[in-house]
Amino acid sequence: MRADFLENFVQAIFNSIDDPTGKTFVLGGDGRYFTQEAAQTILKMAAANGVAKMIVGQNALLSTPAASHLIRKCGADGGFVMSASHNPGGIEEDFGLKFNVSNGGPAPEDLTEKIFAETSVISEYFIADA
């Protein structure tokens, strides 16, 4: 929830995958704290990064298995899964974001390393106006 933290991480994902322009992604989460606000930010950033389509769970709710299923079923290029399933609950530690690839599974290590490296050099992010 720190200023610009989510935005930097999401932009690092967009910078690390092949050009997101024209692609389709799934977005949803398990409804933990900050899900609604994060979903709006991710949607605005997807628009600003040229994403063609976002498939979003109703009220941004999708379990991790449901998000994985939709990625595969809809032929999406990946998905943003908002979940902190291994974190304790509460305002301080109750949000997490995972990126799943087109097979519905977690991003492979080479991609997560690329995302991590991008987070340490990122200098700007793109977000559409509301």
C-alpha positions in Angstrom: 0.0 0.0 0.0 3.0 2.3 0.0 2.9 5.0 -2.6 3.8 3.7 -6.1 4.7 0.2 -4.9 1.9 -1.6 -6.7 2.3 0.6 -9.8 6.1 -0.1 -9.9 5.5 -3.8 -9.6 2.7 -3.9 -12.2 4.8 -1.8 -14.7 7.8 -4.2 -14.1 5.5 -7.1 -15.1 4.4 -5.2 -18.3 8.0 -4.3 -19.1 9.2 -7.9 -18.6 6.7 -9.8 -20.7 6.7 -9.5 -24.5 5.0 -6.3 -25.6 1.6 -6.2 -23.8 0.0 -4.2 -26.7 -3.1 -6.0 -28.0 -2.9 -8.8 -25.5 -5.6 -10.2 -23.2 -5.2 -10.8 -19.4 -7.3 -12.1 -16.6 -7.6 -10.1 -13.3 -9.1 -11.2 -10.1 -8.4 -12.1 -6.5 -9.6 -13.7 -3.3 -11.2 -10.5 -1.9 -8.6 -9.7 0.7 -7.9 -6.2 1.9 -7.0 -3.7 -0.9 -8.3 -5.9 -3.8 -10.8 -3.3 -5.1 -8.3 -0.4 -5.1 -5.6 -2.6 -6.7 -7.9 -3.9 -9.4 -8.7 -0.3 -10.5 -5.0 0.6 -10.6 -4.1 -2.6 -12.6 -6.9 -1.9 -15.1 -5.8 1.7 -15.6 -2.2 0.5 -16.1 -3.3 -2.2 -18.5 -5.1 0.5 -20.6 -2.0 2.8 -20.6 0.2 -0.1 -21.6 -2.0 -1.0 -24.7 -3.6 -4.1 -23.4 -6.6 -5.0 -25.6 -8.8 -6.9 -23.1 -9.0 -7.6 -19.4 -11.2 -10.4 -18.2 -12.2 -9.4 -14.7 -14.0 -11.5 -12.1 -17.3 -10.0 -10.8 -16.2 -7.3 -8.2 -12.6 -8.4 -9.1 -13.2 -11.7 -7.3 -11.6 -14.9 -8.6 -9.9 -17.7 -6.7 -6.5 -18.6 -7.9 -7.8 -21.8 -9.5 -10.6 -19.9 -11.2 -8.2 -17.3 -12.6 -5.9 -20.1 -13.9 -8.9 -21.8 -15.5 -10.0 -18.6 -17.2 -6.6 -17.9 -18.5 -6.5 -21.3 -20.3 -10.2 -21.3 -21.3 -10.1 -17.8 -22.8 -6.7 -18.2 -24.4 -5.4 -15.2 -22.4 -1.8 -14.2 -22.4 -1.6 -14.3 -18.6 -3.3 -13.0 -15.5 -2.9 -10.9 -12.5 -3.9 -12.8 -9.4 -4.4 -10.7 -6.3 -3.9 -13.1 -3.3 -1.9 -13.1 -0.1 -2.9 -16.7 0.8 0.3 -17.3 2.7 0.4 -14.0 4.5 -1.4 -13.3 7.8 -4.6 -11.3 7.6 -5.1 -7.7 8.3 -4.4 -4.3 6.9 -0.6 -4.5 7.2 0.0 -7.9 5.4 -3.1 -8.9 3.6 -2.4 -8.2 0.0 -0.2 -10.0 -2.6 0.0 -10.0 -6.4 1.0 -12.9 -8.6 1.4 -13.1 -12.3 0.4 -16.3 -14.1 1.4 -17.0 -17.7 -0.7 -18.3 -20.6 -0.8 -21.9 -19.4 -2.5 -20.6 -16.2 0.4 -21.5 -14.0 2.8 -19.3 -12.1 5.4 -17.3 -14.0 8.5 -19.4 -14.5 11.7 -18.5 -12.7 13.3 -16.8 -15.7 10.4 -14.4 -15.9 10.2 -13.8 -12.2 13.9 -13.0 -12.2 13.4 -10.6 -15.1 10.5 -8.9 -13.2 12.6 -8.7 -10.1 15.5 -7.1 -12.0 13.1 -4.6 -13.6 11.8 -3.5 -10.2 15.2 -2.3 -9.2 15.7 -0.1 -12.3 12.2 1.0 -13.2 12.0 4.8 -13.5 8.4 5.4 -14.6 5.1 3.7 -14.9 2.1 4.3 -17.2 -1.4 4.7 -15.9 -4.5 5.9 -17.8 -6.7 8.7 -16.4 -9.9 7.5 -14.7 
